[in-house]
Amino acid sequence: MTTSTPTGPAAPLAGVPDELRPAVDAAKERVAALHAELPRWELVVWTAGNVSERVRGAAQDGSQDLLVIKPSGVSYDDITPEAMVVCDLDGELVEGDRAPSSDTAAHAYVYRHMPEVGGVVHTHSTYATAWAARGEAVPCVLTMMADEFGGDIPVGPFALIGDDSIGRGIVETLRESRSPAVLMRNHGPFTIGKDARAAVKAAVMCEEVARTVHVSRQLGEPTRIAQSDVDSLYARYQNVYGQQPTPR
């Protein structure tokens, strides 16, 4: 994963700029719909977890980018596009009448320092969070893991909620990793993607492989896949798998 260093804080925005209104409204629709995927795949309980998506502004350095995220403590039954809040990449509220998610600072830090990331997801899914509680990476013992994560799902450092400490841990852990998922120690999984949908997919797949590897361990120690095979599987899945453009 690549990172960048911000050039400095931008001036606070007074509401969503007119030129970003269509993109922000479209992002609200997507993010609201994607939140429904978290309980559907049993990745969250009650009001835990969140999905965000970056809305890119005109500035090449990302200083005018925004993020759309759910408000803090809102029931999944009450999530609508209109309920979404908009923040700048310092985590400051730009639009909305509710406080943003308590994880907003972490999401904002990731967007500031990983310009290729367009979506961030946090869940407390049972098996992935159990690995996080143990402070143990999920070993790459499945072809699905090689495909999706390019190796182990790493563990990030323990960090308190409320500032950008979690975000720093996410970036530091994923900086040199191919994995779109990190298990923050004693907390749970955070996933990233090119957009919010990709980050949700990574969260679903993270829980699936965490569960499967746990079950495998009940039968004995699973066998790791050789690194050369991991590399081959990852390259194929990322570049060949799925529908390819039809040559003219």
Residue frames as qw, qx, qy, qz and C-alpha x, y, z in Angstrom:
[[0.000, 0.888, 0.459, 0.000, 0.00, 0.00, 0.00],
 [0.407, 0.377, -0.031, 0.831, 1.23, 3.52, -0.73],
 [0.293, -0.759, -0.440, 0.380, 1.02, 6.47, 1.61],
 [0.312, 0.628, 0.087, 0.708, 1.36, 10.20, 1.33],
 [0.344, -0.366, -0.439, 0.745, 2.11, 13.02, 3.72],
 [0.107, 0.881, 0.454, 0.074, -0.46, 15.84, 3.77],
 [0.411, 0.456, -0.028, 0.789, 0.87, 19.28, 2.95],
 [0.024, 0.002, -0.438, 0.899, -1.04, 20.87, 5.83],
 [0.178, 0.513, 0.769, -0.336, -4.57, 21.39, 7.10],
 [0.083, 0.430, 0.509, 0.741, -7.03, 22.91, 4.68],
 [0.238, -0.113, 0.222, -0.939, -9.36, 25.73, 5.66],
 [0.312, 0.264, 0.841, -0.356, -12.62, 24.41, 7.19],
 [0.047, -0.269, -0.693, -0.667, -15.42, 23.94, 4.69],
 [0.347, 0.163, 0.368, -0.847, -18.68, 25.81, 5.16],
 [0.770, 0.335, 0.337, -0.425, -20.97, 23.05, 3.95],
 [0.711, 0.126, 0.603, 0.338, -20.65, 20.85, 0.89],
 [0.008, -0.418, 0.357, 0.836, -19.35, 22.79, -2.14],
 [0.677, 0.452, 0.112, -0.570, -21.87, 23.03, -4.97],
 [0.505, 0.529, -0.615, -0.294, -19.58, 21.21, -7.38],
 [0.098, 0.205, -0.958, 0.172, -19.41, 18.20, -5.04],
 [0.588, 0.004, 0.371, -0.718, -23.13, 18.03, -4.28],
 [0.846, 0.208, -0.286, -0.399, -23.99, 15.36, -6.90],
 [0.559, 0.308, -0.743, 0.201, -21.05, 13.17, -5.84],
 [0.130, -0.205, 0.700, -0.672, -21.84, 13.56, -2.14],
 [0.715, 0.041, 0.186, -0.673, -25.51, 12.70, -2.63],
 [0.819, 0.260, -0.471, -0.200, -24.58, 9.63, -4.67],
 [0.334, 0.306, -0.790, 0.413, -22.10, 8.56, -1.98],
 [0.425, -0.155, 0.516, -0.727, -24.80, 8.92, 0.69],
 [0.857, 0.130, -0.116, -0.485, -27.01, 6.53, -1.30],
 [0.717, 0.311, -0.619, 0.078, -24.21, 3.98, -1.66],
 [0.128, 0.315, -0.737, 0.584, -23.00, 4.19, 1.92],
 [0.608, -0.118, 0.349, -0.704, -26.51, 3.88, 3.36],
 [0.898, 0.171, -0.235, -0.329, -27.19, 0.81, 1.21],
 [0.599, 0.364, -0.670, 0.245, -23.85, -0.78, 2.06],
 [0.250, -0.367, 0.630, -0.637, -24.48, -0.45, 5.79],
 [0.855, -0.038, 0.098, -0.507, -27.31, -2.95, 5.32],
 [0.781, 0.330, -0.531, 0.014, -24.72, -5.51, 4.20],
 [0.067, 0.464, -0.728, 0.500, -23.07, -5.56, 7.64],
 [0.593, -0.117, 0.587, -0.538, -25.99, -7.09, 9.59],
 [0.856, 0.319, -0.163, -0.371, -26.92, -9.16, 6.53],
 [0.705, 0.376, -0.575, 0.174, -23.54, -10.92, 6.71],
 [0.779, -0.588, -0.216, 0.039, -23.67, -10.97, 10.54],
 [0.591, 0.344, -0.253, 0.685, -20.65, -8.70, 10.90],
 [0.034, -0.321, 0.311, -0.894, -22.17, -6.38, 13.53],
 [0.285, -0.554, -0.773, 0.118, -24.63, -6.28, 16.41],
 [0.151, -0.784, -0.395, 0.454, -26.76, -3.40, 17.67],
 [0.281, 0.953, 0.030, -0.109, -25.20, -0.12, 16.42],
 [0.561, -0.538, 0.453, 0.437, -21.57, -1.27, 16.16],
 [0.601, 0.147, 0.581, 0.528, -19.56, -0.89, 12.97],
 [0.218, 0.814, 0.061, -0.535, -19.44, 1.65, 10.17],
 [0.661, 0.357, 0.446, 0.487, -18.85, 2.17, 6.46],
 [0.014, 0.815, -0.015, -0.579, -17.39, 5.30, 4.90],
 [0.694, 0.451, 0.377, 0.417, -16.58, 6.45, 1.39],
 [0.304, -0.407, 0.134, 0.851, -14.27, 9.17, 0.11],
 [0.434, 0.830, 0.348, 0.030, -15.65, 11.89, -2.16],
 [0.617, -0.069, 0.169, 0.766, -12.79, 13.35, -4.13],
 [0.082, 0.893, 0.157, -0.414, -12.53, 17.11, -4.51],
 [0.589, 0.804, -0.044, 0.071, -10.80, 19.12, -7.20],
 [0.140, -0.846, 0.513, -0.024, -7.45, 19.49, -5.40],
 [0.754, 0.354, -0.554, 0.009, -4.86, 16.94, -6.51],
 [0.174, 0.364, -0.756, 0.516, -3.42, 16.73, -2.99],
 [0.436, -0.377, -0.817, -0.015, -6.75, 15.56, -1.57],
 [0.117, -0.073, -0.458, 0.878, -7.14, 18.60, 0.66],
 [0.452, 0.014, -0.035, -0.891, -10.69, 19.18, -0.60],
 [0.443, -0.104, -0.866, -0.207, -11.80, 15.55, -0.30],
 [0.572, -0.325, 0.266, -0.705, -14.73, 14.66, 1.93],
 [0.162, 0.013, -0.986, 0.033, -15.97, 11.45, 3.53],
 [0.653, -0.275, -0.181, -0.682, -19.50, 10.15, 4.04],
 [0.256, 0.075, -0.907, 0.327, -20.12, 8.02, 7.14],
 [0.463, -0.588, -0.617, -0.243, -22.98, 7.00, 9.41],
 [0.276, -0.718, 0.224, -0.599, -23.80, 8.96, 12.57],
 [0.119, 0.268, -0.851, 0.437, -22.73, 7.64, 15.96],
 [0.205, 0.086, 0.818, -0.531, -25.02, 5.20, 17.75],
 [0.588, 0.232, -0.096, -0.769, -27.73, 5.07, 15.09],
 [0.724, 0.068, 0.665, -0.167, -29.69, 1.84, 14.63],
 [0.199, -0.103, 0.772, 0.594, -29.19, 0.06, 11.33],
 [0.194, 0.604, 0.772, 0.046, -32.97, 0.17, 10.90],
 [0.034, 0.907, 0.243, -0.342, -32.76, 3.97, 10.87],
 [0.363, -0.401, 0.444, 0.714, -29.94, 4.34, 8.36],
 [0.536, 0.746, 0.395, 0.014, -31.03, 6.26, 5.27],
 [0.559, 0.416, 0.110, 0.709, -29.14, 8.42, 2.78],
 [0.129, -0.834, -0.088, -0.529, -30.53, 11.48, 4.56],
 [0.735, -0.677, -0.010, 0.026, -29.14, 10.24, 7.89],
 [0.818, 0.118, -0.043, 0.561, -25.56, 10.09, 6.61],
 [0.226, -0.924, 0.035, 0.305, -23.13, 12.76, 7.73],
 [0.685, 0.613, -0.055, 0.389, -20.32, 14.39, 5.75],
 [0.552, -0.753, 0.111, 0.340, -16.91, 15.25, 7.21],
 [0.390, 0.828, -0.404, -0.007, -13.68, 16.68, 5.90],
 [0.853, 0.175, -0.444, 0.210, -10.47, 14.66, 6.10],
 [0.082, 0.392, -0.600, 0.692, -9.67, 16.17, 9.49],
 [0.247, -0.323, -0.895, 0.182, -12.84, 14.49, 10.75],
 [0.114, 0.245, 0.309, -0.912, -14.71, 17.77, 11.16],
 [0.354, 0.558, 0.740, -0.127, -18.44, 17.78, 10.45],
 [0.062, -0.065, 0.401, 0.912, -19.32, 19.48, 7.16],
 [0.522, -0.131, -0.319, -0.780, -22.95, 18.42, 6.77],
 [0.557, -0.267, -0.785, -0.030, -25.47, 16.65, 8.98],
 [0.403, -0.646, 0.091, -0.641, -27.35, 17.26, 12.21],
 [0.911, -0.410, -0.005, -0.048, -25.90, 14.33, 14.18],
 [0.323, -0.735, 0.581, 0.132, -22.47, 13.54, 15.56],
 [0.675, 0.450, -0.549, -0.202, -20.43, 11.37, 13.19],
 [0.942, -0.122, -0.306, 0.061, -19.29, 7.86, 14.07],
 [0.559, -0.783, 0.255, 0.096, -16.80, 7.60, 16.93],
 [0.783, -0.095, 0.422, 0.447, -14.41, 5.99, 14.42],
 [0.452, 0.879, 0.144, 0.043, -14.46, 8.99, 12.07],
 [0.154, -0.880, 0.422, 0.155, -10.98, 10.17, 13.10],
 [0.617, -0.237, 0.711, 0.239, -9.56, 6.75, 12.19],
 [0.633, 0.573, 0.497, 0.157, -11.28, 6.75, 8.79],
 [0.212, 0.976, -0.031, -0.044, -10.12, 10.30, 8.09],
 [0.372, -0.704, 0.555, 0.242, -6.51, 9.47, 8.97],
 [0.676, 0.083, 0.682, 0.268, -6.55, 6.54, 6.54],
 [0.501, 0.782, 0.347, 0.129, -7.89, 8.73, 3.74],
 [0.025, -0.967, 0.216, 0.132, -5.31, 11.44, 4.41],
 [0.323, -0.642, 0.671, 0.185, -2.38, 9.04, 4.34],
 [0.453, 0.050, 0.849, 0.267, -3.51, 6.44, 1.79],
 [0.303, 0.415, -0.134, -0.847, -4.67, 8.39, -1.26],
 [0.286, 0.073, -0.832, -0.471, -5.57, 5.24, -3.20],
 [0.025, -0.305, -0.904, 0.299, -8.17, 4.24, -0.59],
 [0.260, -0.259, -0.324, -0.872, -11.77, 5.16, -1.41],
 [0.721, -0.441, -0.265, -0.464, -13.63, 3.19, 1.26],
 [0.103, 0.311, -0.801, 0.501, -13.10, 2.10, 4.88],
 [0.741, -0.375, -0.378, -0.410, -15.15, -0.37, 6.93],
 [0.026, -0.345, 0.782, -0.518, -15.02, -1.34, 10.60],
 [0.769, -0.293, -0.396, -0.407, -16.88, -4.29, 12.11],
 [0.386, -0.475, 0.694, -0.379, -16.84, -6.36, 15.27],
 [0.841, 0.130, -0.404, -0.334, -17.43, -9.63, 13.41],
 [0.843, -0.490, 0.154, -0.160, -17.09, -12.57, 15.78],
 [0.946, -0.012, 0.077, 0.314, -14.25, -14.67, 14.41],
 [0.495, 0.609, -0.102, 0.611, -12.06, -11.85, 13.10],
 [0.291, -0.789, 0.204, -0.502, -12.47, -10.03, 16.42],
 [0.912, -0.398, 0.098, 0.005, -11.55, -13.22, 18.29],
 [0.806, 0.250, -0.035, 0.535, -8.25, -13.32, 16.39],
 [0.124, 0.740, -0.121, 0.649, -7.77, -9.63, 17.24],
 [0.648, -0.694, 0.111, -0.294, -8.39, -10.39, 20.92],
 [0.937, -0.193, 0.104, 0.272, -5.61, -12.99, 20.76],
 [0.060, -0.865, 0.356, 0.350, -3.34, -10.53, 18.96],
 [0.572, -0.141, 0.745, 0.312, -2.70, -13.15, 16.31],
 [0.323, 0.420, -0.449, -0.719, -2.56, -12.77, 12.54],
 [0.874, 0.231, 0.328, -0.275, -4.75, -15.11, 10.50],
 [0.371, -0.404, 0.702, 0.454, -2.25, -17.31, 8.62],
 [0.560, 0.463, -0.332, -0.601, -2.55, -17.74, 4.87],
 [0.347, -0.134, 0.928, -0.009, -3.63, -21.37, 4.67],
 [0.540, 0.546, 0.617, -0.170, -6.44, -21.02, 2.11],
 [0.400, 0.256, 0.490, 0.731, -6.35, -20.18, -1.58],
 [0.052, -0.864, -0.449, -0.222, -9.17, -17.72, -0.87],
 [0.434, -0.817, -0.014, 0.379, -6.83, -15.86, 1.47],
 [0.516, -0.175, 0.426, 0.722, -4.06, -15.78, -1.12],
 [0.236, 0.581, 0.579, 0.521, -6.55, -14.45, -3.68],
 [0.170, -0.892, -0.361, -0.215, -8.12, -11.76, -1.54],
 [0.461, -0.880, 0.064, 0.092, -5.42, -10.79, 0.95],
 [0.554, 0.709, -0.384, 0.209, -2.14, -11.77, -0.70],
 [0.398, 0.274, -0.719, 0.500, -0.93, -13.41, 2.51],
 [0.294, -0.370, -0.745, 0.471, -1.70, -13.31, 6.23],
 [0.186, -0.837, -0.287, -0.427, -4.26, -10.90, 7.65],
 [0.439, 0.252, -0.484, 0.714, -2.00, -8.83, 9.93],
 [0.436, -0.712, -0.499, 0.234, -2.52, -7.56, 13.46],
 [0.170, 0.713, -0.054, 0.678, -2.32, -3.85, 14.21],
 [0.255, 0.119, -0.620, 0.732, -1.38, -2.26, 17.54],
 [0.220, -0.665, -0.673, 0.238, -3.71, -1.61, 20.44],
 [0.111, 0.202, 0.049, 0.972, -5.09, 1.94, 20.29],
 [0.098, 0.460, 0.641, -0.607, -7.75, 3.85, 22.18],
 [0.199, 0.650, 0.625, 0.384, -10.85, 5.15, 20.42],
 [0.130, -0.878, -0.320, 0.331, -11.44, 8.88, 20.07],
 [0.016, 0.811, -0.321, -0.489, -8.51, 10.30, 18.14],
 [0.703, 0.577, -0.335, -0.246, -6.49, 9.20, 15.12],
 [0.349, -0.524, 0.775, -0.049, -4.43, 6.58, 17.00],
 [0.766, 0.191, 0.608, -0.085, -6.40, 3.75, 15.41],
 [0.624, 0.776, 0.009, -0.093, -5.94, 5.31, 11.99],
 [0.043, 0.793, -0.608, -0.030, -2.19, 5.52, 12.53],
 [0.553, -0.258, 0.789, -0.068, -2.12, 1.86, 13.49],
 [0.778, 0.477, 0.392, -0.122, -4.08, 0.88, 10.38],
 [0.479, 0.849, -0.219, -0.049, -1.79, 2.82, 8.06],
 [0.166, -0.692, 0.702, -0.025, 1.41, 1.62, 9.72],
 [0.662, -0.082, 0.740, -0.085, 0.29, -2.00, 9.52],
 [0.730, 0.531, 0.429, -0.024, -1.02, -1.96, 5.94],
 [0.104, 0.866, -0.305, -0.383, 1.72, 0.28, 4.54],
 [0.054, 0.509, -0.814, -0.274, 3.84, -2.67, 3.38],
 [0.442, 0.105, 0.875, -0.169, 1.04, -5.24, 3.13],
 [0.173, -0.088, -0.691, -0.696, -1.11, -6.44, 0.26],
 [0.122, -0.455, -0.863, 0.182, -3.92, -7.18, 2.69],
 [0.161, -0.511, -0.232, -0.812, -6.96, -4.89, 2.62],
 [0.689, -0.621, -0.275, -0.252, -7.74, -5.98, 6.19],
 [0.264, 0.389, -0.645, 0.602, -6.06, -5.45, 9.54],
 [0.636, -0.546, -0.545, -0.014, -7.06, -6.86, 12.92],
 [0.018, -0.680, 0.320, -0.659, -6.62, -4.05, 15.43],
 [0.395, 0.032, -0.832, 0.389, -5.48, -5.68, 18.66],
 [0.062, -0.336, -0.746, 0.572, -8.25, -6.14, 21.27],
 [0.302, 0.385, 0.077, -0.869, -10.64, -4.23, 19.01],
 [0.707, 0.431, 0.539, -0.156, -11.57, -5.76, 15.68],
 [0.582, 0.186, 0.521, 0.596, -11.12, -5.66, 11.91],
 [0.223, 0.767, -0.013, -0.601, -10.79, -2.59, 9.72],
 [0.657, 0.238, 0.590, 0.405, -10.81, -3.00, 5.95],
 [0.075, 0.635, -0.181, -0.747, -10.00, -0.72, 3.04],
 [0.608, 0.375, 0.651, 0.258, -10.80, -0.71, -0.66],
 [0.245, 0.159, 0.379, 0.878, -10.86, 1.35, -3.82],
 [0.375, -0.385, -0.183, -0.823, -14.41, 2.28, -2.82],
 [0.520, -0.293, 0.507, -0.622, -16.83, 1.47, -0.01],
 [0.932, 0.106, -0.079, -0.338, -18.18, -1.62, -1.75],
 [0.693, 0.395, -0.562, 0.220, -14.70, -3.11, -2.06],
 [0.032, -0.415, 0.659, -0.626, -14.05, -2.42, 1.62],
 [0.759, -0.138, 0.278, -0.572, -17.32, -4.15, 2.57],
 [0.907, 0.247, -0.324, -0.105, -16.35, -7.16, 0.46],
 [0.409, 0.450, -0.666, 0.432, -13.01, -7.30, 2.27],
 [0.389, -0.335, 0.541, -0.666, -14.82, -7.25, 5.62],
 [0.908, 0.032, 0.038, -0.415, -17.07, -10.13, 4.56],
 [0.823, 0.351, -0.433, 0.106, -14.14, -12.17, 3.29],
 [0.087, 0.522, -0.647, 0.549, -12.05, -11.38, 6.38],
 [0.638, -0.249, 0.456, -0.568, -14.72, -12.86, 8.65],
 [0.940, 0.193, -0.120, -0.256, -15.18, -15.89, 6.40],
 [0.685, 0.407, -0.543, 0.265, -11.52, -16.87, 6.39],
 [0.144, -0.476, 0.614, -0.613, -11.11, -16.09, 10.10],
 [0.811, -0.132, 0.277, -0.498, -13.95, -18.51, 10.82],
 [0.925, 0.287, -0.235, -0.088, -12.69, -21.21, 8.48],
 [0.445, 0.500, -0.624, 0.403, -9.12, -21.11, 9.78],
 [0.409, -0.395, 0.554, -0.608, -10.42, -21.26, 13.36],
 [0.924, 0.013, 0.125, -0.362, -12.50, -24.34, 12.52],
 [0.777, 0.446, -0.431, 0.109, -9.50, -25.91, 10.78],
 [0.094, 0.549, -0.662, 0.501, -7.41, -25.47, 13.92],
 [0.730, -0.281, 0.374, -0.498, -9.88, -27.55, 15.88],
 [0.978, 0.193, -0.010, -0.081, -8.83, -30.49, 13.70],
 [0.816, -0.145, 0.135, 0.542, -5.10, -29.80, 13.85],
 [0.183, -0.655, 0.174, 0.712, -2.59, -27.24, 12.66],
 [0.673, 0.700, 0.213, -0.110, -3.46, -26.05, 9.13],
 [0.722, -0.020, 0.329, 0.608, -0.79, -26.11, 6.43],
 [0.032, 0.755, -0.083, -0.649, 0.55, -22.81, 5.15],
 [0.736, 0.638, 0.201, 0.103, 0.63, -22.14, 1.42],
 [0.671, -0.103, 0.167, 0.715, 4.11, -21.61, -0.01],
 [0.022, -0.693, -0.051, 0.719, 4.88, -17.93, -0.63],
 [0.048, -0.200, 0.652, 0.730, 5.52, -18.52, -4.34],
 [0.030, -0.429, -0.866, -0.253, 2.06, -20.05, -4.68],
 [0.059, -0.735, -0.460, 0.495, 0.52, -17.20, -2.68],
 [0.052, -0.516, 0.263, 0.814, 2.12, -14.73, -5.08],
 [0.000, -0.046, -0.808, -0.587, 0.86, -16.64, -8.12],
 [0.053, -0.582, -0.811, 0.032, -2.68, -16.95, -6.76],
 [0.071, -0.713, -0.270, 0.644, -2.81, -13.29, -5.80],
 [0.032, -0.359, 0.452, 0.816, -1.58, -12.11, -9.20],
 [0.029, -0.246, -0.866, -0.434, -4.11, -14.28, -11.02],
 [0.079, -0.666, -0.715, 0.199, -7.06, -13.23, -8.88],
 [0.089, -0.699, -0.130, 0.698, -6.23, -9.53, -8.99],
 [0.048, 0.502, -0.444, -0.740, -5.49, -9.39, -12.72],
 [0.176, 0.059, -0.853, -0.487, -7.29, -12.26, -14.48],
 [0.038, 0.354, 0.900, -0.250, -10.25, -13.45, -12.39],
 [0.275, 0.620, 0.405, -0.614, -13.72, -12.30, -13.41],
 [0.598, 0.691, 0.398, 0.087, -15.05, -10.92, -16.66],
 [0.414, -0.359, 0.302, 0.780, -12.40, -9.43, -18.90],
 [0.375, 0.637, -0.068, -0.670, -13.03, -6.94, -21.73],
 [0.806, 0.329, 0.483, 0.096, -13.88, -8.67, -24.99],
 [0.321, -0.323, 0.445, 0.771, -11.29, -7.95, -27.72],
 [0.522, 0.652, 0.120, -0.536, -12.72, -6.13, -30.71]]
